[in-house]
């Protein structure tokens, strides 16, 4: 069984920066793709960014250069750096991982979400 623990959200002012973290732990064979999604009030969940175990990243259509995804494979942790935060970045940010269990079956797992609120 795999667990995800997210951290780093909070209430910030426009122009601030945040780094979100999501750490995977438990019993598994490997962690493959890791990603961040976000869901703003009244909107659908959307992809922010995804990163492979090899470090290749892809960003969602609505995401600008203010977002950077990275990961530390040794720690099974994915990060999302957000710079120059804007009110429209207010959302619940969810971590998502795709992993192989000990039998090498593939599973998807969502984190519990971390709230980011940008307000002056």
NULUMDREN-564153 format. One record per atom (N, C-alpha, C): residue in one letter; x, y, z. Coordinates in steps of 0.05 Angstrom, whole numbers, padded with zeros to 5 digits, always signed. Example, Ala and Ser with C-alpha at 12.3 -4.5 7.8 and 13.67 -1.06 7.14 Angstrom:
NULUMDREN-564153
a+00264-00114+00156
a+00246-00090+00156
a+00264-00066+00156
s+00257-00045+00142
s+00273-00021+00143
s+00258+00001+00157
This chain:
NULUMDREN-564153
x+00017-00024+00000
x+00000+00000+00000
x+00017+00025+00000
x+00009+00045-00015
x+00024+00070-00018
x+00008+00093-00006
x+00022+00110+00008
x+00009+00134+00019
x+00023+00159+00007
x+00008+00180+00004
x+00018+00205-00005
x+00013+00226+00016
x+00034+00242+00022
x+00031+00264+00041
x+00040+00289+00027
x+00021+00308+00025
x+00025+00333+00013
x+00030+00355+00034
x+00046+00375+00027
x+00050+00397+00044
x+00058+00421+00028
x+00058+00445+00041
x+00068+00469+00029
x+00047+00489+00021
x+00021+00482+00023
x+00001+00501+00017
x-00003+00522+00038
x-00020+00541+00033
x-00025+00562+00053
x-00038+00587+00041
x-00040+00607+00057
x-00050+00633+00048
x-00026+00652+00043
x-00025+00662+00019
x-00003+00679+00011
x-00013+00704-00003
x+00004+00723-00007
x-00003+00747-00021
x+00005+00746-00050
x-00008+00761-00067
x+00001+00762-00095
x+00030+00769-00097
x+00044+00755-00115
x+00072+00760-00118
x+00090+00741-00102
x+00079+00728-00082
x+00094+00710-00065
x+00101+00684-00081
x+00117+00667-00069
x+00124+00641-00080
x+00118+00619-00060
x+00112+00596-00071
x+00107+00572-00054
x+00121+00548-00067
x+00128+00529-00050
x+00137+00503-00060
x+00120+00482-00047
x+00105+00468-00063
x+00089+00445-00054
x+00106+00420-00055
x+00101+00402-00036
x+00115+00376-00035
x+00095+00354-00033
x+00102+00331-00044
x+00085+00307-00042
x+00104+00284-00040
x+00103+00270-00017
x+00121+00247-00013
x+00105+00221-00012
x+00115+00202-00027
x+00103+00175-00028
x+00118+00156-00010
x+00103+00140+00004
x+00115+00121+00022
x+00099+00095+00022
x+00111+00074+00031
x+00097+00048+00033
x+00111+00027+00017
x+00096+00007+00009
x+00107-00016-00005
x+00100-00015-00035
x+00120-00013-00051
x+00116-00012-00080
x+00141-00021-00094
x+00139-00027-00120
x+00162-00034-00136
x+00175-00009-00147
x+00159+00009-00157
x+00170+00034-00168
x+00149+00056-00169
x+00158+00081-00168
x+00141+00104-00173
x+00147+00113-00202
x+00127+00114-00218
x+00131+00123-00246
x+00124+00152-00248
x+00104+00159-00264
x+00098+00187-00267
x+00087+00200-00241
x+00095+00224-00236
x+00084+00240-00214
x+00074+00266-00225
x+00052+00276-00214
x+00039+00300-00226
x+00026+00317-00205
x+00021+00341-00212
x+00004+00360-00197
x-00020+00368-00213
x-00043+00368-00200
x-00068+00378-00212
x-00078+00400-00193
x-00096+00415-00203
x-00109+00435-00185
x-00139+00437-00192
x-00154+00445-00172
x-00183+00449-00176
x-00191+00474-00161
x-00199+00494-00177
x-00209+00519-00166
x-00238+00516-00160
x-00249+00533-00143
x-00278+00532-00136
x-00295+00534-00161
x-00313+00515-00164
x-00332+00516-00187
x-00320+00508-00213
x-00295+00498-00213
x-00283+00490-00238
x-00274+00461-00237
x-00268+00450-00260
x-00259+00422-00261
x-00230+00420-00254
x-00222+00397-00245
x-00194+00392-00238
x-00178+00393-00264
x-00155+00406-00263
x-00139+00409-00287
x-00110+00401-00282
x-00097+00392-00302
x-00069+00385-00300
x-00052+00410-00297
x-00034+00410-00278
x-00014+00431-00276
x+00012+00423-00289
x+00022+00400-00280
x+00047+00390-00292
x+00051+00360-00284
x+00066+00347-00301
x+00072+00319-00296
x+00102+00314-00302
x+00114+00295-00288
x+00142+00289-00292
x+00147+00259-00290
x+00163+00249-00309
x+00169+00221-00309
x+00191+00214-00289
x+00196+00189-00285
x+00218+00181-00267
x+00245+00189-00279
x+00246+00193-00305
x+00271+00202-00317
x+00274+00232-00317
x+00254+00247-00307
x+00257+00276-00305
x+00244+00292-00327
x+00231+00279-00347
x+00218+00294-00368
x+00192+00305-00358
x+00187+00331-00363
x+00164+00344-00352
x+00146+00355-00375
x+00121+00358-00367
x+00100+00368-00386
x+00082+00386-00369
x+00074+00409-00381
x+00058+00427-00367
x+00030+00430-00380
x+00010+00435-00363
x-00017+00439-00373
x-00019+00464-00390
x-00040+00465-00407
x-00044+00487-00425
x-00047+00513-00411
x-00059+00513-00387
x-00066+00538-00374
x-00043+00547-00356
x-00022+00532-00355
x+00000+00538-00336
x+00022+00554-00351
x+00031+00575-00337
x+00051+00592-00349
x+00079+00584-00339
x+00099+00600-00347
x+00126+00595-00338
x+00131+00599-00308
x+00111+00606-00294
x+00114+00611-00265
x+00115+00585-00249
x+00109+00563-00262
x+00107+00537-00248
x+00131+00519-00257
x+00143+00505-00237
x+00164+00487-00243
x+00160+00461-00227
x+00159+00439-00241
x+00156+00413-00227
x+00184+00400-00227
x+00189+00386-00204
x+00214+00371-00202
x+00209+00348-00183
x+00229+00330-00182
x+00225+00307-00164
x+00252+00297-00154
x+00252+00284-00131
x+00275+00271-00120
x+00268+00241-00118
x+00279+00226-00136
x+00271+00197-00137
x+00280+00183-00111
x+00303+00191-00100
x+00312+00177-00076
x+00293+00181-00052
x+00278+00203-00053
x+00259+00209-00032
x+00230+00204-00041
x+00226+00194-00065
x+00199+00190-00076
x+00182+00214-00072
x+00193+00237-00078
x+00180+00263-00073
x+00179+00279-00098
x+00156+00292-00102
x+00152+00310-00124
x+00147+00338-00113
x+00157+00358-00126
x+00154+00386-00118
x+00140+00402-00139
x+00127+00424-00131
x+00117+00443-00150
x+00124+00471-00139
x+00142+00484-00153
x+00149+00511-00146
x+00131+00530-00162
x+00119+00549-00147
x+00101+00568-00160
x+00111+00596-00153
x+00119+00611-00172
x+00129+00638-00168
x+00108+00659-00176
x+00111+00683-00165
x+00094+00705-00172
x+00064+00697-00172
x+00056+00687-00149
x+00029+00676-00147
x+00008+00698-00152
x-00014+00689-00165
x-00036+00707-00172
x-00061+00697-00160
x-00081+00714-00156
x-00106+00705-00144
x-00119+00682-00160
x-00115+00681-00186
x-00127+00660-00201
x-00113+00633-00197
x-00091+00633-00182
x-00078+00607-00175
x-00091+00595-00150
x-00110+00609-00138
x-00124+00598-00115
x-00138+00572-00123
x-00132+00551-00108
x-00144+00525-00115
x-00134+00504-00095
x-00146+00481-00096
x-00135+00458-00081
x-00116+00444-00101
x-00092+00439-00092
x-00072+00426-00109
x-00069+00397-00100
x-00072+00379-00120
x-00072+00351-00114
x-00047+00338-00127
x-00035+00321-00112
x-00013+00305-00122
x-00025+00279-00134
x-00013+00269-00155
x-00022+00244-00167
x+00003+00228-00174
x+00003+00202-00168
x+00026+00185-00176
x+00015+00160-00189
x+00032+00150-00206
x+00027+00124-00219
x+00049+00106-00210
x+00042+00083-00199
x+00064+00066-00188
x+00059+00037-00195
x+00079+00022-00192
x+00078-00007-00195
x+00079-00020-00167
x+00060-00037-00160
x+00062-00051-00134
x+00083-00073-00136
x+00086-00088-00115
x+00106-00109-00114
x+00103-00130-00135
x+00078-00133-00144
x+00072-00152-00166
x+00074-00139-00193
x+00082-00114-00194
x+00086-00098-00218
x+00059-00093-00233
x+00038-00091-00217
x+00013-00081-00228
x+00012-00051-00224
x+00001-00036-00244
x+00002-00007-00244
x-00023+00004-00230
x-00019+00023-00213
x-00040+00036-00198
x-00037+00066-00199
x-00060+00080-00197
x-00060+00109-00194
x-00069+00116-00166
x-00057+00138-00156
x-00063+00146-00128
x-00064+00176-00127
x-00084+00187-00113
x-00087+00216-00109
x-00080+00223-00080
x-00067+00246-00077
x-00063+00257-00050
x-00089+00270-00040
x-00088+00279-00015
x-00112+00290-00003
x-00117+00319-00011
x-00097+00331-00023
x-00100+00359-00032
x-00089+00378-00011
x-00078+00400-00021
x-00069+00421-00004
x-00079+00448-00015
x-00090+00464+00002
x-00103+00489-00006
x-00082+00511-00010
x-00084+00524-00032
x-00068+00548-00038
x-00088+00571-00042
x-00085+00592-00025
x-00102+00615-00028
x-00085+00639-00031
x-00090+00654-00053
x-00074+00678-00059
x-00093+00702-00055
x-00087+00718-00036
x-00105+00740-00030
x-00089+00763-00017
x-00097+00787-00024
x-00084+00810-00011
x-00100+00819+00013
